[in-house]
């Protein structure tokens, strides 16, 4: 039986990354923009139920919670070709729509105000799972026996345009240390360097860098979705990567990054080693 994982997409960055991630998963599992399974994907041995569930009309719906304090990014998702993929009851946008203004303290205070509404969504999604294993992309402390893995983007220190960025990073880091079981570190500076040096895109868009992130996220969850002899659940993966609970910050590596994974990237010649 597959162990389900619920994703929690937080803020502008989380929702932009999550949108591209779900597009990637749909392409890999043969699920259309509308959530309909393609004919060629009906015979696969994959575990779609880890990240998707089937509605009464046979549509596949992501186990995703979308949360943002300002509406721009979520509105873009809801007007995209994948708009009908998500469960509208799992989308939360703050009523005032003001956002956090790149200020961690303001976002934290807003989080306390919306806590009950968001947790109701998470509770509903968790209760709809047969064998919930954990949460991905977000953090919550209401399920102490469930794993929490985050994909966290760390800012580019050399090009930060937000004055309080160091404070935001430090305050967020404390919560990642205390509440997450696993943190996959994504360095914004490294993403920019990969785009420039490997893909020859000097000024990558958010969508292009998020495609890099989605490639890594899909690869790191592949054994959960395509079971083999080992690492078939999140517990098994983390047990071999995290020696002690406090040492749970993981770095990523993926090769090769090629232009067919990134829209509008300049062609890159693939090489093979015999």
N, C-alpha and C positions, 0 to 999 in steps of 0.2 A: 504493500500500500504506500503511495507517495505521501511524503510529509509536506504539508502545504506551508507556503511562505507568503506573508502579507507585506506589501511594500507601502511605505509611508513617504510621500513626496512632499518636502517642505520648502516653501519659499520659491523665489525665482529660479535659483540654480537647481534645486531639487526637482522642480517640475519640468524644467527644460531638459535636464538629464533623463528624467523618467519618461518623457514623451518619446525621445529617441530610443531609449531602451525597449519600450513596448513595441515600437515599430520594428526593431531588430528581432525581438522574440516572435512577433507575428510572422515575419519573413522566414525565420528558421523552422517554425512549426506549421507553416502553410495555412495561416489564419488570415482572412481578408480584412480590409479596412472596416468592414461591417461586423466582424466577429464570426464570419461563416468559414467553416473548414473547407479548404480546397480539395478537389477530388483526388489529386495526386498524394495528399497527406493522410488519407484515411487508413492506410495500411502500416503506418509507422509504429515503431516500438517506443516512441518517446512518451514522457510523462508530462502531458500538458497540464494536468491537474495541480502541479506544484505551484504554478503562477497564475493559472486561469481556472475558472469554474464555468460550468455550462448552465445557462438559464433554461427555463421551461421550453423556450422556442429553439433550443439547440445552439443558441449563440454562445460563443466563448467570450467571457468577460474577465478582464484582469482583476486580480486580488489587490487592488490599488486604492489608497486613500490620497487624495490631492488636497493640500492645504496651502493657502497663501493669504497674506494680509492685504494684498492689492491685486486687482483683477486682470491685469494686462496679460500675463503669461497664460493663465488658465483660460482666458477668453480666446487666446490664439489657439490653444489646444481644442477648444470647443468649436472653432470654425475651421479646423484642419480636416483633411480627408479621414482621419481616425476619430472624429468627434463621436461617432455612434458606438465606439468600442467600449467606452467607460460607463460605469454605473453612475448616473447623475446623483444618486443618494450618497455617494462617497466623495463628493466634491464640496469643499468648504472654502468660501471667499468671505473675508471680513465685510460686514455691512457698511462700515465707514470707508473702506477701500483706500485708506491712507498709507498703508504699508508701515514698515519699521524705520524707514529713512536711513538705512545702513547703520543703525544704532542697536547694538545687542541688547542694551537695557530696555529700550522701548519695545523691542520684539519679545523680550522675556515677560514684560508686564502685560503685553497683549496676549501672550500665550496663557497666562493665568486666567484671563477673562474668557477665552474661548475653549478652555480645557474641557469642560463638560460636554460641549457639542462635539468636539473632535473625538473624545474618548467614546462617546456613544457610537460613532461610526466605526471605530476600531473594534469595540466590543461586538458589534453586529457582524462585522466581517470575520472576527475570530470564532464566534459561535457558529457561523456557517461552514466552518472547516471541520472535516472529519478527524484529522490528526495534525493540528497546527504545530509546526516546529519552531517558528520564530518570525522575526520582523526584519525587513531590509530597508535601508535608506532612511530610517528615522530612529527615534528613540522614545521609549515609554517605559514606565516603571510599574505598570499595573499588572504585568504578567511575569512575575519573578522567575518562573520555571521555564520561560521561553527565551530562546536566544535572540539577541539584538545585534545585527551586523549593519554597519553604515558604510556607504561610499561617500567620503567627505572630501570636498575640494578645498585644499589649502591655498591661500592667496599667494600671488607672485609678489614677494617683498620688494623687488626692485622696481616694480611698475604700479604700485598701489596708488589709487587716486582718491581713497577714502581716508580722511585724517585719523579716524578712530579704528582703522583696520587692525593695528596690533592689539588693541584692547578687545575688539570683537573676537579675534582669533584665540587669545589667551582664555577668555571667559568661556568660549565654546569648547576649547580643549579640555577644560576641567570636567565638563559634563560628559565628554567622550571617554575620559579616563574612568569616571565613576560609574557610568550607566551602560556603556556598550560592552558587549562581549568580544567584538571584533570590529576594527576600524580599518577599512581599506583606504590608504592615503593616496589622493590624487593631487599632484602638484601642478598648479596652474602654469607656473614657469616652465615645467617640463613639457606640458602639453603644447605651449607656444613654441618651444624649441623643436619638438618633433614635427610640428606643422611646417616650420621654416626649413629645417635641415633635411628632413626625410621626404616630406610631401611638397616642398617648395611653394608653400602658401605663406607669404610673409605676414599678412594681416588676416588671420583666420577669423571667421565669424563664430558666434556662440554655437551655431548648429554644427559647424565643422568640428570644433573641439569636442562637442558632445557626442559626435559620432565616434571619435577616438575612445571616449569614456564608455560608450555603449558597447563597443567591440570588446573592451576588457571585461565589462560586467557580464556580457553574454558568455564569454569564454570561461570566467570564473564560476559560473553557475551551470556549466554544460553537463557536468557529471550528475547534477541533481535532476536534470531534464532528460538526459540520455543515459540511463543507468548501465553500469558495467560491474566489474568485480570489486571495486573499492570506491570510497568517497561518494557513496550514493545519497548521503544526507549531510546536512550542515554540521551536525555534531562530529561526524567522521572527518570532515575537511578541517575544521577548526582544531580538533584534537591533535592533528599532526603539525599544525602551524604555530600554535600558541603554547609556549612552554610553561608559563605561569599566567594567572589571570590578568595581572597588571601589564604584562608585555603583550598587548593585543593590537598593536599598530602594525599593519602589514603594507609592504610596498609591492607594486605590480610590475610585471614584465611581460611583454607580448611581442612576438615577431612572426612574420614580417608585417609591418604596416604598409599597405599598398594603396595606390590611388583609387582602386575600385571600391574601397571601404569608405572613402571620403568624397562627398559631392564636390565637383569643380576643382579637384586637386589635379595638378599637372601629372602626366603619365610617368610612372616609375617602372623601370625594367625589373622584372622578377629574376632571381637567380636560384639555382638549385644546387645542392651538394650531392654528388653521387655516393 
